[in-house]
């Protein structure tokens, strides 16, 4: 019997593999039982410290222990640790297997996809910044495709900095601004960067030109900073597509999987999917740093590709939720699914904001029906309430929509589906969503809901469709200002009473202020 295996209560327990990723920031752990993923959790979700990395032990201890408890296991059941990252980083032990970061990202992209073979492209801040792989069965093999320049992710960050966006979310804030006028283009921007066939070529004076355009457009409003951001976004997307066509020719593969932080950008993902460069394109639940642990664990265990649920975080039983509410001495109602749906539909129709806590937590960066804050796209004050009172963001920031997949093509232009909220869409009739759009021409991220989404959330959208004719909600992550997504019932209660939320759904329980 291997170390970590055992018999407990008459049940034979197989030993576990623990994948570890994100050491200095965004630590994460994945538990894998043979070739079955049991759970994935970021360290920040448990410690409540945004971007938390691993501890001096080399492990995201709190996240690891929480997952083990949730699955009735202990550390004695873990027989192998697999670390994503270069050798020499903090390690949980001398016997720890190390998987190269880009290989782990390639594995996350391919092994969680529905394909049995595909080309894989990884673009990230870590060396070599841009890499190309081919996945076939349980193998992920790197191709010797020359890349002789700065990476795409670094260029995006540099351009964003010149436009005035800094910090960890700089590129995402630039993308959010670009959504206001997504089709804007500017010839001077197009001439600043090109693809040489083996890397990126930037004009020697690109910073000066972009800085001048920033000052001019911001001053006279002829295009505006939003238009300039969109022009930058559009040109960089064109360059990425040029590179992907080279990858298609070099690999001969019809399907593409992408990994690395570059592919957090929903506008870029939509451009790739709708370009026709590949027959089909897969973006994983979390293509960035927190997703490293998934690829590391699956690669080390010889897993074949398998579609992976985004709901693999900790889940809490009804009696645990009730115990939290009772311990906090809170008034609540224990309701049926039908009563909960009716209450939420009523609250949304009155323009109220609803906290939604249900089932296993999402392990990726998006709220997909388990840890959400919901508003009505028909509420005149939904953007003001979310930006000013809830998230304390700029007034031009928009929010994603969650809606039934069956209605997406009717209401939006873009890809056919985006189950992980990974793509950007343009409303066909902006007037129907005018209260939830920061500009009439704005694009929006859409989460397409199908039978894989938690049933209560799906039922809510179906009920909204019947009552309003629009099976959509405005959806943002369930968290307070500058903190991670809520994980536990106690997190949900604290955010609810410390924010402008009006109603809280916490499993089968309803709480009102």
Buried (B, 14 or more C-beta within 10 A) or exposed (E): EEEBBBEEEEEEBBBBBBBBBBBEBBBBBBBBBEBEBBBBBBBBBBBBEEBBBBBEEBBBBBBBBBBBEBBEBBEBBBBBBBBBBEEEBBBBEEEBBBBBBBBBBBBBBBBBBEBEBBBBBBBBBBEEBBBBBBBBEBBBEBEEBEBEBBBBBBBBBBBBBBBBBEEEEBBBBBBBBBBBBBEBBBEEBBEBBBBEEEBBEBBEEBBEBBBEBBEEBBEEEEBBBBBBBBBBBBBBBBBBBBBBBBBBEBBEBEBBBBBBBBBBBBBBBBBBBBBEBBEEBBBBBBBBBBBBBBBBBBBBBEBEBEEBBBBBBBBBEEEEBBEBBEEBEBEBEEBEEEEBBBBBBEBBBEBBBBBBBBBBBBBBBBBBBBBBBBBBBBBEBBBEBBBBEBBEBEEBBBBBBBBBBEBBBEBBEBBEBBBBBBBBBBBEEBEBBBBBBBBEBBBBBBBBBEEBBBEBBBBBBBBBBEBBEBBBBBBBBBBBEEBBBBBBBBBBBBBBEEBBBBBBBBBBBBBEE
